[in-house]
Amino acid sequence: MYMLLAILVSAFQVLYRAEVPTFGCNSSAEVVELRKMRADPEAFLKRLQAQMVYGQCIAIDKGAVVEGTIEKADTSVLRINADKDPPGYMVPLDDFKPVRVGGKQ
């Protein structure tokens, strides 16, 4: 039973590559807040670093490949690495591109 559930969950996971240096947070609200702040790089970096110190967000390097699913509640957000680090991190979907299995997209 559990094996079947694991297979079904992994079937919906897609690999994504970060196209730019980006971030992931514990909630979509934090992602929305940081995304709005990107227009002011200094304020954005200060807020991201503070959230990282509190353990709320992480930095993600350009080119990083992650497993993810698009959030149903907010389709502009991708939930990544939920299997490896539950419940995973929310990231801006626009910062990522799907990766074809066995090659680059």
BAZATOR-663971 format. One record per residue: residue number from 1; x, y, z of N, C-alpha, C in turn; residue in three letters. Coordinates in nm, 3 decimals, always signed. Layout:
BEGIN
NUM / X / Y / Z / X / Y / Z / X / Y / Z / ALA
...
//
This chain:
BEGIN
1 / +0.083 / -0.120 / +0.000 / +0.000 / +0.000 / +0.000 / +0.087 / +0.126 / +0.000 / MET
2 / +0.185 / +0.131 / +0.093 / +0.270 / +0.249 / +0.101 / +0.356 / +0.265 / -0.024 / TYR
3 / +0.399 / +0.153 / -0.081 / +0.480 / +0.157 / -0.202 / +0.398 / +0.217 / -0.316 / MET
4 / +0.272 / +0.179 / -0.327 / +0.185 / +0.233 / -0.431 / +0.168 / +0.383 / -0.413 / LEU
5 / +0.149 / +0.428 / -0.291 / +0.135 / +0.571 / -0.262 / +0.263 / +0.645 / -0.300 / LEU
6 / +0.377 / +0.590 / -0.266 / +0.505 / +0.653 / -0.299 / +0.523 / +0.664 / -0.450 / ALA
7 / +0.482 / +0.561 / -0.522 / +0.492 / +0.563 / -0.667 / +0.401 / +0.670 / -0.726 / ILE
8 / +0.280 / +0.681 / -0.675 / +0.186 / +0.781 / -0.725 / +0.236 / +0.923 / -0.698 / LEU
9 / +0.289 / +0.947 / -0.580 / +0.341 / +1.080 / -0.547 / +0.458 / +1.114 / -0.638 / VAL
10 / +0.549 / +1.020 / -0.656 / +0.666 / +1.050 / -0.739 / +0.628 / +1.066 / -0.885 / SER
11 / +0.517 / +1.008 / -0.928 / +0.473 / +1.022 / -1.066 / +0.435 / +1.165 / -1.098 / ALA
12 / +0.393 / +1.241 / -1.000 / +0.352 / +1.378 / -1.022 / +0.467 / +1.477 / -1.004 / PHE
13 / +0.579 / +1.428 / -0.954 / +0.695 / +1.514 / -0.935 / +0.766 / +1.533 / -1.069 / GLN
14 / +0.810 / +1.653 / -1.095 / +0.882 / +1.686 / -1.217 / +1.014 / +1.748 / -1.175 / VAL
15 / +1.118 / +1.727 / -1.254 / +1.246 / +1.792 / -1.227 / +1.245 / +1.932 / -1.287 / LEU
16 / +1.296 / +2.028 / -1.211 / +1.305 / +2.168 / -1.254 / +1.446 / +2.217 / -1.233 / TYR
17 / +1.492 / +2.305 / -1.322 / +1.624 / +2.367 / -1.310 / +1.605 / +2.516 / -1.283 / ARG
18 / +1.680 / +2.567 / -1.185 / +1.676 / +2.711 / -1.154 / +1.745 / +2.787 / -1.267 / ALA
19 / +1.675 / +2.879 / -1.328 / +1.728 / +2.958 / -1.438 / +1.802 / +3.082 / -1.389 / GLU
20 / +1.780 / +3.120 / -1.264 / +1.844 / +3.236 / -1.202 / +1.873 / +3.200 / -1.056 / VAL
21 / +1.964 / +3.274 / -0.991 / +1.978 / +3.255 / -0.846 / +1.843 / +3.289 / -0.782 / PRO
22 / +1.795 / +3.205 / -0.695 / +1.661 / +3.225 / -0.641 / +1.655 / +3.184 / -0.495 / THR
23 / +1.536 / +3.161 / -0.444 / +1.516 / +3.132 / -0.303 / +1.396 / +3.040 / -0.286 / PHE
24 / +1.390 / +2.975 / -0.171 / +1.275 / +2.895 / -0.132 / +1.240 / +2.928 / +0.011 / GLY
25 / +1.110 / +2.925 / +0.042 / +1.066 / +2.959 / +0.177 / +0.965 / +2.855 / +0.227 / CYS
26 / +0.936 / +2.862 / +0.356 / +0.844 / +2.768 / +0.417 / +0.699 / +2.793 / +0.379 / ASN
27 / +0.666 / +2.913 / +0.333 / +0.527 / +2.941 / +0.296 / +0.521 / +3.024 / +0.168 / SER
28 / +0.408 / +3.012 / +0.100 / +0.390 / +3.088 / -0.024 / +0.378 / +3.237 / +0.007 / SER
29 / +0.331 / +3.274 / +0.125 / +0.319 / +3.416 / +0.162 / +0.459 / +3.480 / +0.165 / ALA
30 / +0.558 / +3.409 / +0.218 / +0.695 / +3.461 / +0.220 / +0.749 / +3.475 / +0.078 / GLU
31 / +0.715 / +3.380 / -0.009 / +0.759 / +3.386 / -0.149 / +0.700 / +3.509 / -0.216 / VAL
32 / +0.571 / +3.532 / -0.196 / +0.505 / +3.648 / -0.256 / +0.569 / +3.778 / -0.207 / VAL
33 / +0.596 / +3.786 / -0.077 / +0.657 / +3.906 / -0.019 / +0.795 / +3.931 / -0.080 / GLU
34 / +0.878 / +3.828 / -0.085 / +1.012 / +3.845 / -0.140 / +1.009 / +3.874 / -0.289 / LEU
35 / +0.917 / +3.813 / -0.361 / +0.907 / +3.838 / -0.505 / +0.877 / +3.985 / -0.532 / ARG
36 / +0.791 / +4.046 / -0.450 / +0.757 / +4.188 / -0.465 / +0.878 / +4.277 / -0.437 / LYS
37 / +0.967 / +4.231 / -0.349 / +1.081 / +4.312 / -0.308 / +1.197 / +4.306 / -0.407 / MET
38 / +1.192 / +4.220 / -0.505 / +1.304 / +4.205 / -0.599 / +1.337 / +4.333 / -0.675 / ARG
39 / +1.241 / +4.421 / -0.689 / +1.267 / +4.548 / -0.759 / +1.370 / +4.633 / -0.685 / ALA
40 / +1.384 / +4.611 / -0.555 / +1.483 / +4.682 / -0.473 / +1.583 / +4.577 / -0.423 / ASP
41 / +1.691 / +4.553 / -0.500 / +1.785 / +4.445 / -0.466 / +1.842 / +4.452 / -0.324 / PRO
42 / +1.868 / +4.572 / -0.275 / +1.924 / +4.585 / -0.140 / +1.823 / +4.540 / -0.034 / GLU
43 / +1.699 / +4.587 / -0.045 / +1.595 / +4.549 / +0.050 / +1.564 / +4.399 / +0.038 / ALA
44 / +1.563 / +4.348 / -0.085 / +1.537 / +4.206 / -0.109 / +1.642 / +4.121 / -0.038 / PHE
45 / +1.770 / +4.153 / -0.060 / +1.878 / +4.074 / -0.001 / +1.874 / +4.080 / +0.151 / LEU
46 / +1.847 / +4.198 / +0.205 / +1.841 / +4.213 / +0.351 / +1.729 / +4.126 / +0.409 / LYS
47 / +1.612 / +4.129 / +0.345 / +1.497 / +4.049 / +0.392 / +1.524 / +3.899 / +0.377 / ARG
48 / +1.581 / +3.859 / +0.262 / +1.610 / +3.718 / +0.240 / +1.711 / +3.668 / +0.343 / LEU
49 / +1.814 / +3.744 / +0.368 / +1.915 / +3.703 / +0.466 / +1.854 / +3.689 / +0.605 / GLN
50 / +1.766 / +3.782 / +0.642 / +1.700 / +3.773 / +0.772 / +1.615 / +3.647 / +0.780 / ALA
51 / +1.541 / +3.617 / +0.674 / +1.457 / +3.497 / +0.671 / +1.543 / +3.370 / +0.676 / GLN
52 / +1.661 / +3.376 / +0.616 / +1.751 / +3.260 / +0.620 / +1.803 / +3.238 / +0.762 / MET
53 / +1.836 / +3.346 / +0.832 / +1.884 / +3.335 / +0.970 / +1.778 / +3.271 / +1.059 / VAL
54 / +1.651 / +3.306 / +1.035 / +1.541 / +3.252 / +1.114 / +1.500 / +3.111 / +1.068 / TYR
55 / +1.563 / +3.061 / +0.963 / +1.531 / +2.928 / +0.914 / +1.404 / +2.922 / +0.830 / GLY
56 / +1.356 / +3.037 / +0.785 / +1.233 / +3.043 / +0.707 / +1.256 / +3.026 / +0.557 / GLN
57 / +1.376 / +3.063 / +0.510 / +1.406 / +3.058 / +0.366 / +1.545 / +3.003 / +0.342 / CYS
58 / +1.568 / +2.960 / +0.217 / +1.699 / +2.913 / +0.174 / +1.734 / +2.981 / +0.042 / ILE
59 / +1.862 / +2.988 / +0.012 / +1.907 / +3.038 / -0.118 / +1.924 / +2.918 / -0.211 / ALA
60 / +1.895 / +2.938 / -0.339 / +1.908 / +2.832 / -0.439 / +1.993 / +2.887 / -0.553 / ILE
61 / +2.099 / +2.815 / -0.587 / +2.190 / +2.858 / -0.692 / +2.131 / +2.838 / -0.831 / ASP
62 / +2.170 / +2.923 / -0.923 / +2.134 / +2.905 / -1.063 / +2.187 / +2.770 / -1.109 / LYS
63 / +2.104 / +2.696 / -1.182 / +2.143 / +2.566 / -1.232 / +2.106 / +2.450 / -1.142 / GLY
64 / +2.064 / +2.479 / -1.018 / +2.024 / +2.371 / -0.927 / +1.904 / +2.296 / -0.984 / ALA
65 / +1.906 / +2.164 / -0.975 / +1.796 / +2.081 / -1.023 / +1.722 / +2.026 / -0.901 / VAL
66 / +1.591 / +2.045 / -0.899 / +1.508 / +2.006 / -0.786 / +1.385 / +1.930 / -0.836 / VAL
67 / +1.325 / +1.851 / -0.747 / +1.197 / +1.786 / -0.777 / +1.088 / +1.879 / -0.726 / GLU
68 / +0.981 / +1.892 / -0.802 / +0.876 / +1.981 / -0.756 / +0.740 / +1.954 / -0.817 / GLY
69 / +0.641 / +2.015 / -0.753 / +0.503 / +2.012 / -0.802 / +0.447 / +2.153 / -0.790 / THR
70 / +0.364 / +2.190 / -0.884 / +0.300 / +2.321 / -0.880 / +0.191 / +2.319 / -0.774 / ILE
71 / +0.189 / +2.421 / -0.691 / +0.089 / +2.432 / -0.585 / -0.050 / +2.457 / -0.645 / GLU
72 / -0.148 / +2.383 / -0.598 / -0.285 / +2.401 / -0.648 / -0.344 / +2.533 / -0.602 / LYS
73 / -0.311 / +2.575 / -0.480 / -0.368 / +2.698 / -0.424 / -0.310 / +2.824 / -0.488 / ALA
74 / -0.186 / +2.816 / -0.539 / -0.120 / +2.931 / -0.601 / -0.029 / +2.877 / -0.711 / ASP
75 / -0.076 / +2.880 / -0.835 / -0.003 / +2.819 / -0.945 / +0.123 / +2.896 / -0.986 / THR
76 / +0.152 / +3.006 / -0.919 / +0.278 / +3.077 / -0.945 / +0.389 / +3.028 / -0.852 / SER
77 / +0.355 / +2.929 / -0.768 / +0.448 / +2.877 / -0.669 / +0.471 / +2.728 / -0.693 / VAL
78 / +0.595 / +2.687 / -0.680 / +0.635 / +2.549 / -0.695 / +0.681 / +2.498 / -0.558 / LEU
79 / +0.634 / +2.379 / -0.518 / +0.682 / +2.318 / -0.393 / +0.792 / +2.221 / -0.432 / ARG
80 / +0.911 / +2.242 / -0.376 / +1.025 / +2.159 / -0.414 / +1.074 / +2.072 / -0.297 / ILE
81 / +1.135 / +1.960 / -0.333 / +1.203 / +1.870 / -0.241 / +1.121 / +1.828 / -0.120 / ASN
82 / +0.990 / +1.811 / -0.141 / +0.903 / +1.768 / -0.031 / +0.937 / +1.628 / +0.016 / ALA
83 / +0.985 / +1.542 / -0.073 / +1.021 / +1.405 / -0.033 / +1.149 / +1.403 / +0.050 / ASP
84 / +1.245 / +1.488 / +0.016 / +1.375 / +1.486 / +0.083 / +1.377 / +1.567 / +0.211 / LYS
85 / +1.299 / +1.675 / +0.216 / +1.300 / +1.766 / +0.330 / +1.157 / +1.813 / +0.358 / ASP
86 / +1.070 / +1.722 / +0.408 / +0.929 / +1.756 / +0.428 / +0.910 / +1.878 / +0.516 / PRO
87 / +0.816 / +1.964 / +0.490 / +0.719 / +1.959 / +0.380 / +0.770 / +2.020 / +0.250 / PRO
88 / +0.899 / +2.049 / +0.242 / +0.955 / +2.110 / +0.122 / +0.959 / +2.261 / +0.133 / GLY
89 / +0.998 / +2.324 / +0.023 / +1.006 / +2.470 / +0.018 / +0.923 / +2.522 / -0.097 / TYR
90 / +0.866 / +2.639 / -0.079 / +0.792 / +2.707 / -0.184 / +0.890 / +2.798 / -0.257 / MET
91 / +0.883 / +2.797 / -0.390 / +0.972 / +2.880 / -0.471 / +0.892 / +2.947 / -0.581 / VAL
92 / +0.942 / +3.058 / -0.636 / +0.873 / +3.122 / -0.748 / +0.885 / +3.034 / -0.873 / PRO
93 / +0.774 / +2.990 / -0.927 / +0.774 / +2.902 / -1.044 / +0.845 / +2.966 / -1.163 / LEU
94 / +0.834 / +3.096 / -1.179 / +0.895 / +3.165 / -1.293 / +1.048 / +3.154 / -1.295 / ASP
95 / +1.108 / +3.122 / -1.182 / +1.254 / +3.110 / -1.174 / +1.304 / +2.974 / -1.222 / ASP
96 / +1.213 / +2.882 / -1.252 / +1.249 / +2.745 / -1.286 / +1.192 / +2.704 / -1.421 / PHE
97 / +1.262 / +2.612 / -1.486 / +1.215 / +2.552 / -1.611 / +1.216 / +2.401 / -1.594 / LYS
98 / +1.116 / +2.331 / -1.649 / +1.116 / +2.184 / -1.640 / +1.237 / +2.124 / -1.712 / PRO
99 / +1.284 / +2.013 / -1.660 / +1.397 / +1.941 / -1.719 / +1.344 / +1.807 / -1.770 / VAL
100 / +1.374 / +1.776 / -1.894 / +1.334 / +1.646 / -1.948 / +1.423 / +1.537 / -1.888 / ARG
101 / +1.363 / +1.426 / -1.856 / +1.440 / +1.312 / -1.804 / +1.535 / +1.266 / -1.913 / VAL
102 / +1.661 / +1.250 / -1.877 / +1.761 / +1.206 / -1.973 / +1.823 / +1.317 / -2.056 / GLY
103 / +1.790 / +1.442 / -2.024 / +1.851 / +1.552 / -2.101 / +1.803 / +1.686 / -2.054 / GLY
104 / +1.855 / +1.789 / -2.118 / +1.817 / +1.925 / -2.084 / +1.697 / +1.969 / -2.167 / LYS
105 / +1.621 / +2.063 / -2.112 / +1.509 / +2.120 / -2.186 / +1.554 / +2.243 / -2.256 / GLN
//
